[in-house]
């Protein structure tokens, strides 16, 4: 199984990251579509990230 890379941001930025990472690393990318409006270590953001990535992390456990 491949690893996952997570990012957020504008569509053009996501597409750019996706193209670069897929071409360089041949990894699967998951886009979480979380708006970049949170402060560093914001509790709500941490909860959203935890819930969003949990199904993908289970593949590695």
N, C-alpha and C positions, 0 to 999 in steps of 0.2 A: 504494500500500500504506500501511496505517496504521502508526503507531508502537506499541510495546509498553511497558507499565508493569509493573513487577515488585514484588511485595510478599510478605510472609509473615505469619504470625500466626493468630489464632483465626478460626474460620469466620465469626462475626458481623462481625469486623473486616474480613475479606476481602470479605464481601458488601457492607459499607458502602463500602469503597474502590471496589469494582467499580461500584456504583450511582452514586456521585459522579463517578467518572472517565468512565464511559460516557455519563452524562447531560451532563456539562460538555464533554468533549473528543471524544466519539464515537471513542475509541481502543479497540483490542483489549487485554484484560488477560490476562496469563498468570500463574497462581498456581503457585509452585514447591513449596509444601508443605514448606518447610525450617523445622524447629523453631528458635525463637529462643533458642538456648542457647550461642551463640558469642560470643567477645570480638571487639572491633573489630579488623579486619584479620587475623583468625584464618586461618592458611594452609589449613586444611581447609575452612573456609567459602568462601574465595576459589576454591578448586578446584571445590567443588560448584557455585558460582554460574557459574563459567566454563563448566563442562560443561553445565549446565542451560540457559544462555541462548545458547550457541553456535549451535544450529540456527535460532533466531529472528533472530540477528544476520546470518546468511548471507543473509537476504532483503534486506538493505540494502547489501550489498557488491557 
